[in-house]
C-alpha cells in the first residue's frame, strides 16, 4: 500500500477529507475482497480516493470515492 502523504493526513485532520475508515464504511466491497492500495488523486470535479481491491476470484478492481464525502461520486 502507498505510504500516506502529508497532505492526506492534513486533509483528514482538518476535516477536508474523510478517513479511510469512514470511506470503507461507505463503500460496498464484494464479500471476501481485499483492499490492495489507496491513492489520492486530484481530478476534474474534486479530490478522489482510488481504491484498488482484489476480489475472491483474483480480479482487481478500482473504486473511485469522493475524498470529501467518503462516498462514490
N, CA, C and O atoms as a printed pandas DataFrame, in Angstrom:
     atom_number atom_name residue_name chain_id  residue_number  x_coord  y_coord  z_coord
0              1         N          UNK        A               1    0.845   -1.173    0.000
1              2        CA          UNK        A               1    0.000    0.000    0.000
2              3         C          UNK        A               1    0.892    1.238    0.000
3              4         O          UNK        A               1    1.954    1.251    0.622
4              5         N          UNK        A               2    0.449    2.271   -0.701
5              6        CA          UNK        A               2    1.217    3.518   -0.732
6              7         C          UNK        A               2    1.333    4.098    0.668
7              8         O          UNK        A               2    0.444    3.933    1.502
8              9         N          UNK        A               3    2.445    4.781    0.909
9             10        CA          UNK        A               3    2.589    5.495    2.174
10            11         C          UNK        A               3    1.624    6.677    2.163
11            12         O          UNK        A               3    1.356    7.257    1.110
12            13         N          UNK        A               4    1.114    7.025    3.318
13            14        CA          UNK        A               4    0.182    8.140    3.421
14            15         C          UNK        A               4    0.946    9.438    3.245
15            16         O          UNK        A               4    1.931    9.696    3.937
16            17         N          UNK        A               5    0.484   10.246    2.316
17            18        CA          UNK        A               5    1.139   11.529    2.063
18            19         C          UNK        A               5    0.717   12.554    3.115
19            20         O          UNK        A               5   -0.400   12.498    3.629
20            21         N          UNK        A               6    1.614   13.491    3.431
21            22        CA          UNK        A               6    1.285   14.508    4.442
22            23         C          UNK        A               6    0.009   15.285    4.119
23            24         O          UNK        A               6   -0.746   15.621    5.032
24            25         N          UNK        A               7   -0.254   15.580    2.829
25            26        CA          UNK        A               7   -1.454   16.353    2.506
26            27         C          UNK        A               7   -2.727   15.555    2.784
27            28         O          UNK        A               7   -3.773   16.139    3.067
28            29         N          UNK        A               8   -2.647   14.217    2.706
29            30        CA          UNK        A               8   -3.811   13.395    3.043
30            31         C          UNK        A               8   -4.062   13.473    4.543
31            32         O          UNK        A               8   -5.193   13.693    4.976
32            33         N          UNK        A               9   -3.016   13.296    5.333
33            34        CA          UNK        A               9   -3.171   13.389    6.789
34            35         C          UNK        A               9   -3.677   14.761    7.206
35            36         O          UNK        A               9   -4.563   14.869    8.054
36            37         N          UNK        A              10   -3.118   15.807    6.616
37            38        CA          UNK        A              10   -3.574   17.163    6.930
38            39         C          UNK        A              10   -5.038   17.337    6.549
39            40         O          UNK        A              10   -5.807   17.953    7.287
40            41         N          UNK        A              11   -5.422   16.792    5.393
41            42        CA          UNK        A              11   -6.812   16.892    4.940
42            43         C          UNK        A              11   -7.778   16.173    5.861
43            44         O          UNK        A              11   -8.873   16.668    6.125
44            45         N          UNK        A              12   -7.378   15.000    6.355
45            46        CA          UNK        A              12   -8.229   14.248    7.282
46            47         C          UNK        A              12   -8.320   14.985    8.615
47            48         O          UNK        A              12   -9.408   15.128    9.173
48            49         N          UNK        A              13   -7.181   15.453    9.125
49            50        CA          UNK        A              13   -7.175   16.167   10.412
50            51         C          UNK        A              13   -8.010   17.439   10.368
51            52         O          UNK        A              13   -8.664   17.788   11.351
52            53         N          UNK        A              14   -7.991   18.137    9.227
53            54        CA          UNK        A              14   -8.738   19.390    9.114
54            55         C          UNK        A              14  -10.215   19.170    8.794
55            56         O          UNK        A              14  -11.012   20.105    8.860
56            57         N          UNK        A              15  -10.579   17.933    8.448
57            58        CA          UNK        A              15  -11.968   17.645    8.093
58            59         C          UNK        A              15  -12.259   17.797    6.611
59            60         O          UNK        A              15  -13.390   17.580    6.175
60            61         N          UNK        A              16  -11.261   18.162    5.840
61            62        CA          UNK        A              16  -11.461   18.333    4.390
62            63         C          UNK        A              16  -11.707   16.986    3.712
63            64         O          UNK        A              16  -12.551   16.875    2.822
64            65         N          UNK        A              17  -10.961   15.962    4.142
65            66        CA          UNK        A              17  -11.098   14.619    3.584
66            67         C          UNK        A              17  -11.631   13.677    4.651
67            68         O          UNK        A              17  -11.443   13.907    5.845
68            69         N          UNK        A              18  -12.291   12.626    4.220
69            70        CA          UNK        A              18  -12.758   11.576    5.119
70            71         C          UNK        A              18  -11.625   10.575    5.348
71            72         O          UNK        A              18  -10.766   10.383    4.486
72            73         N          UNK        A              19  -11.637    9.954    6.499
73            74        CA          UNK        A              19  -10.616    8.951    6.818
74            75         C          UNK        A              19  -10.896    7.666    6.037
75            76         O          UNK        A              19  -12.008    7.446    5.556
76            77         N          UNK        A              20   -9.884    6.838    5.922
77            78        CA          UNK        A              20  -10.045    5.563    5.232
78            79         C          UNK        A              20  -11.098    4.709    5.931
79            80         O          UNK        A              20  -11.865    4.008    5.270
80            81         N          UNK        A              21  -11.141    4.760    7.232
81            82        CA          UNK        A              21  -12.155    4.006    7.991
82            83         C          UNK        A              21  -13.565    4.424    7.563
83            84         O          UNK        A              21  -14.425    3.573    7.337
84            85         N          UNK        A              22  -13.798    5.742    7.453
85            86        CA          UNK        A              22  -15.106    6.233    7.018
86            87         C          UNK        A              22  -15.405    5.831    5.579
87            88         O          UNK        A              22  -16.524    5.432    5.257
88            89         N          UNK        A              23  -14.403    5.939    4.723
89            90        CA          UNK        A              23  -14.577    5.588    3.312
90            91         C          UNK        A              23  -14.975    4.123    3.182
91            92         O          UNK        A              23  -15.928    3.798    2.473
92            93         N          UNK        A              24  -14.257    3.246    3.856
93            94        CA          UNK        A              24  -14.552    1.815    3.750
94            95         C          UNK        A              24  -15.930    1.471    4.305
95            96         O          UNK        A              24  -16.555    0.513    3.849
96            97         N          UNK        A              25  -16.408    2.235    5.278
97            98        CA          UNK        A              25  -17.749    2.008    5.816
98            99         C          UNK        A              25  -18.829    2.376    4.799
99           100         O          UNK        A              25  -19.936    1.842    4.855
100          101         N          UNK        A              26  -18.516    3.287    3.867
101          102        CA          UNK        A              26  -19.491    3.747    2.873
102          103         C          UNK        A              26  -19.430    3.001    1.546
103          104         O          UNK        A              26  -20.314    3.160    0.704
104          105         N          UNK        A              27  -18.395    2.191    1.354
105          106        CA          UNK        A              27  -18.205    1.506    0.078
106          107         C          UNK        A              27  -18.643    0.053    0.226
107          108         O          UNK        A              27  -18.280   -0.625    1.187
108          109         N          UNK        A              28  -19.420   -0.407   -0.732
109          110        CA          UNK        A              28  -19.859   -1.801   -0.715
110          111         C          UNK        A              28  -18.850   -2.667   -1.452
111          112         O          UNK        A              28  -18.977   -2.912   -2.652
112          113         N          UNK        A              29  -17.847   -3.124   -0.713
113          114        CA          UNK        A              29  -16.864   -4.024   -1.314
114          115         C          UNK        A              29  -17.465   -5.422   -1.346
115          116         O          UNK        A              29  -18.104   -5.847   -0.384
116          117         N          UNK        A              30  -17.263   -6.137   -2.446
117          118        CA          UNK        A              30  -17.784   -7.506   -2.519
118          119         C          UNK        A              30  -17.240   -8.368   -1.376
119          120         O          UNK        A              30  -16.095   -8.205   -0.955
120          121         N          UNK        A              31  -18.067   -9.279   -0.884
121          122        CA          UNK        A              31  -17.683  -10.188    0.197
122          123         C          UNK        A              31  -16.374  -10.895   -0.133
123          124         O          UNK        A              31  -16.212  -11.428   -1.231
124          125         N          UNK        A              32  -15.456  -10.901    0.802
125          126        CA          UNK        A              32  -14.188  -11.592    0.629
126          127         C          UNK        A              32  -13.124  -10.798   -0.111
127          128         O          UNK        A              32  -12.017  -11.293   -0.321
128          129         N          UNK        A              33  -13.450   -9.561   -0.514
129          130        CA          UNK        A              33  -12.477   -8.726   -1.227
130          131         C          UNK        A              33  -11.430   -8.194   -0.262
131          132         O          UNK        A              33  -11.669   -8.074    0.939
132          133         N          UNK        A              34  -10.263   -7.876   -0.814
133          134        CA          UNK        A              34   -9.176   -7.299   -0.014
134          135         C          UNK        A              34   -8.780   -5.954   -0.591
135          136         O          UNK        A              34   -8.697   -5.785   -1.808
136          137         N          UNK        A              35   -8.538   -5.004    0.290
137          138        CA          UNK        A              35   -8.034   -3.703   -0.124
138          139         C          UNK        A              35   -6.544   -3.847   -0.403
139          140         O          UNK        A              35   -5.783   -4.278    0.463
140          141         N          UNK        A              36   -6.128   -3.484   -1.619
141          142        CA          UNK        A              36   -4.739   -3.633   -2.027
142          143         C          UNK        A              36   -3.987   -2.308   -1.969
143          144         O          UNK        A              36   -2.833   -2.268   -1.542
144          145         N          UNK        A              37   -4.637   -1.215   -2.400
145          146        CA          UNK        A              37   -3.948    0.070   -2.491
146          147         C          UNK        A              37   -4.961    1.203   -2.413
147          148         O          UNK        A              37   -6.122    1.042   -2.789
148          149         N          UNK        A              38   -4.510    2.343   -1.923
149          150        CA          UNK        A              38   -5.318    3.568   -1.882
150          151         C          UNK        A              38   -4.449    4.706   -2.377
151          152         O          UNK        A              38   -3.294    4.843   -1.974
152          153         N          UNK        A              39   -5.012    5.523   -3.255
153          154        CA          UNK        A              39   -4.271    6.676   -3.771
154          155         C          UNK        A              39   -5.215    7.869   -3.810
155          156         O          UNK        A              39   -6.393    7.713   -4.130
156          157         N          UNK        A              40   -4.716    9.047   -3.492
157          158        CA          UNK        A              40   -5.496   10.276   -3.594
158          159         C          UNK        A              40   -5.139   10.948   -4.908
159          160         O          UNK        A              40   -3.965   11.169   -5.204
160          161         N          UNK        A              41   -6.159   11.271   -5.693
161          162        CA          UNK        A              41   -5.940   11.924   -6.987
162          163         C          UNK        A              41   -6.751   13.209   -7.057
163          164         O          UNK        A              41   -7.893   13.277   -6.602
164          165         N          UNK        A              42   -6.131   14.217   -7.638
165          166        CA          UNK        A              42   -6.804   15.490   -7.886
166          167         C          UNK        A              42   -7.322   15.421   -9.315
167          168         O          UNK        A              42   -6.536   15.382  -10.262
168          169         N          UNK        A              43   -8.647   15.406   -9.477
169          170        CA          UNK        A              43   -9.274   15.247  -10.787
170          171         C          UNK        A              43  -10.306   16.339  -10.999
171          172         O          UNK        A              43  -10.649   17.085  -10.082
172          173         N          UNK        A              44  -10.793   16.414  -12.229
173          174        CA          UNK        A              44  -11.887   17.334  -12.517
174          175         C          UNK        A              44  -13.053   16.973  -11.602
175          176         O          UNK        A              44  -13.458   15.812  -11.538
176          177         N          UNK        A              45  -13.579   17.939  -10.912
177          178        CA          UNK        A              45  -14.695   17.699  -10.012
178          179         C          UNK        A              45  -14.286   17.501   -8.565
179          180         O          UNK        A              45  -15.150   17.362   -7.699
180          181         N          UNK        A              46  -12.987   17.484   -8.279
181          182        CA          UNK        A              46  -12.566   17.377   -6.889
182          183         C          UNK        A              46  -11.435   16.407   -6.653
183          184         O          UNK        A              46  -10.726   16.004   -7.575
184          185         N          UNK        A              47  -11.286   16.042   -5.393
185          186        CA          UNK        A              47  -10.245   15.110   -4.970
186          187         C          UNK        A              47  -10.900   13.755   -4.700
187          188         O          UNK        A              47  -11.951   13.669   -4.063
188          189         N          UNK        A              48  -10.256   12.707   -5.197
189          190        CA          UNK        A              48  -10.839   11.376   -5.096
190          191         C          UNK        A              48   -9.817   10.367   -4.604
191          192         O          UNK        A              48   -8.637   10.427   -4.951
192          193         N          UNK        A              49  -10.300    9.434   -3.780
193          194        CA          UNK        A              49   -9.508    8.267   -3.436
194          195         C          UNK        A              49   -9.768    7.225   -4.514
195          196         O          UNK        A              49  -10.914    7.013   -4.912
196          197         N          UNK        A              50   -8.716    6.576   -4.986
197          198        CA          UNK        A              50   -8.851    5.427   -5.871
198          199         C          UNK        A              50   -8.465    4.206   -5.051
199          200         O          UNK        A              50   -7.315    4.066   -4.632
200          201         N          UNK        A              51   -9.426    3.331   -4.827
201          202        CA          UNK        A              51   -9.209    2.128   -4.038
202          203         C          UNK        A              51   -9.018    0.956   -4.988
203          204         O          UNK        A              51   -9.882    0.688   -5.823
204          205         N          UNK        A              52   -7.911    0.265   -4.873
205          206        CA          UNK        A              52   -7.696   -0.945   -5.662
206          207         C          UNK        A              52   -8.030   -2.124   -4.767
207          208         O          UNK        A              52   -7.459   -2.284   -3.689
208          209         N          UNK        A              53   -8.966   -2.951   -5.227
209          210        CA          UNK        A              53   -9.354   -4.124   -4.455
210          211         C          UNK        A              53   -9.147   -5.380   -5.293
211          212         O          UNK        A              53   -9.158   -5.341   -6.523
212          213         N          UNK        A              54   -8.962   -6.476   -4.601
213          214        CA          UNK        A              54   -8.840   -7.787   -5.248
214          215         C          UNK        A              54  -10.003   -8.627   -4.744
215          216         O          UNK        A              54  -10.151   -8.842   -3.541
216          217         N          UNK        A              55  -10.841   -9.107   -5.690
217          218        CA          UNK        A              55  -11.996   -9.894   -5.264
218          219         C          UNK        A              55  -11.609  -11.362   -5.075
219          220         O          UNK        A              55  -10.468  -11.749   -5.327
220          221         N          UNK        A              56  -12.569  -12.172   -4.631
221          222        CA          UNK        A              56  -12.276  -13.567   -4.302
222          223         C          UNK        A              56  -11.841  -14.383   -5.511
223          224         O          UNK        A              56  -11.184  -15.412   -5.353
224          225         N          UNK        A              57  -12.196  -13.943   -6.721
225          226        CA          UNK        A              57  -11.785  -14.671   -7.927
226          227         C          UNK        A              57  -10.392  -14.246   -8.399
227          228         O          UNK        A              57   -9.871  -14.786   -9.375
228          229         N          UNK        A              58   -9.789  -13.268   -7.696
229          230        CA          UNK        A              58   -8.450  -12.815   -8.048
230          231         C          UNK        A              58   -8.415  -11.622   -8.987
231          232         O          UNK        A              58   -7.336  -11.172   -9.374
232          233         N          UNK        A              59   -9.577  -11.104   -9.359
233          234        CA          UNK        A              59   -9.630   -9.933  -10.244
234          235         C          UNK        A              59   -9.415   -8.657   -9.440
235          236         O          UNK        A              59   -9.845   -8.532   -8.293
236          237         N          UNK        A              60   -8.736   -7.719  -10.084
237          238        CA          UNK        A              60   -8.503   -6.411   -9.477
238          239         C          UNK        A              60   -9.529   -5.427  -10.008
239          240         O          UNK        A              60   -9.860   -5.438  -11.194
240          241         N          UNK        A              61  -10.032   -4.570   -9.117
241          242        CA          UNK        A              61  -10.982   -3.522   -9.486
242          243         C          UNK        A              61  -10.535   -2.230   -8.829
243          244         O          UNK        A              61   -9.904   -2.239   -7.772
244          245         N          UNK        A              62  -10.868   -1.126   -9.467
245          246        CA          UNK        A              62  -10.585    0.185   -8.894
246          247         C          UNK        A              62  -11.908    0.882   -8.612
247          248         O          UNK        A              62  -12.761    0.998   -9.492
248          249         N          UNK        A              63  -12.069    1.341   -7.385
249          250        CA          UNK        A              63  -13.257    2.081   -6.983
250          251         C          UNK        A              63  -12.865    3.532   -6.754
251          252         O          UNK        A              63  -11.846    3.814   -6.124
252          253         N          UNK        A              64  -13.670    4.444   -7.263
253          254        CA          UNK        A              64  -13.435    5.879   -7.109
254          255         C          UNK        A              64  -14.370    6.400   -6.022
255          256         O          UNK        A              64  -15.579    6.168   -6.065
256          257         N          UNK        A              65  -13.795    7.107   -5.046
257          258        CA          UNK        A              65  -14.563    7.622   -3.916
258          259         C          UNK        A              65  -14.209    9.086   -3.702
259          260         O          UNK        A              65  -13.032    9.448   -3.695
260          261         N          UNK        A              66  -15.220    9.928   -3.527
261          262        CA          UNK        A              66  -15.005   11.350   -3.259
262          263         C          UNK        A              66  -14.314   11.488   -1.902
263          264         O          UNK        A              66  -14.852   11.047   -0.886
264          265         N          UNK        A              67  -13.146   12.086   -1.880
265          266        CA          UNK        A              67  -12.378   12.214   -0.636
266          267         C          UNK        A              67  -13.078   13.119    0.378
267          268         O          UNK        A              67  -12.874   12.965    1.582
268          269         N          UNK        A              68  -13.897   14.056   -0.091
269          270        CA          UNK        A              68  -14.578   14.985    0.815
270          271         C          UNK        A              68  -15.780   14.347    1.498
271          272         O          UNK        A              68  -16.028   14.594    2.678
272          273         N          UNK        A              69  -16.536   13.519    0.756
273          274        CA          UNK        A              69  -17.750   12.923    1.315
274          275         C          UNK        A              69  -17.545   11.500    1.801
275          276         O          UNK        A              69  -18.301   11.009    2.640
276          277         N          UNK        A              70  -16.516   10.831    1.270
277          278        CA          UNK        A              70  -16.287    9.434    1.612
278          279         C          UNK        A              70  -17.202    8.481    0.877
279          280         O          UNK        A              70  -17.267    7.298    1.209
280          281         N          UNK        A              71  -17.916    8.991   -0.128
281          282        CA          UNK        A              71  -18.881    8.177   -0.873
282          283         C          UNK        A              71  -18.527    8.163   -2.355
283          284         O          UNK        A              71  -17.873    9.081   -2.851
284          285         N          UNK        A              72  -18.962    7.117   -3.062
285          286        CA          UNK        A              72  -18.744    7.109   -4.518
286          287         C          UNK        A              72  -19.430    8.315   -5.162
287          288         O          UNK        A              72  -20.465    8.773   -4.678
288          289         N          UNK        A              73  -18.855    8.828   -6.253
289          290        CA          UNK        A              73  -19.457   10.006   -6.906
290          291         C          UNK        A              73  -20.801    9.693   -7.550
291          292         O          UNK        A              73  -21.426   10.577   -8.136
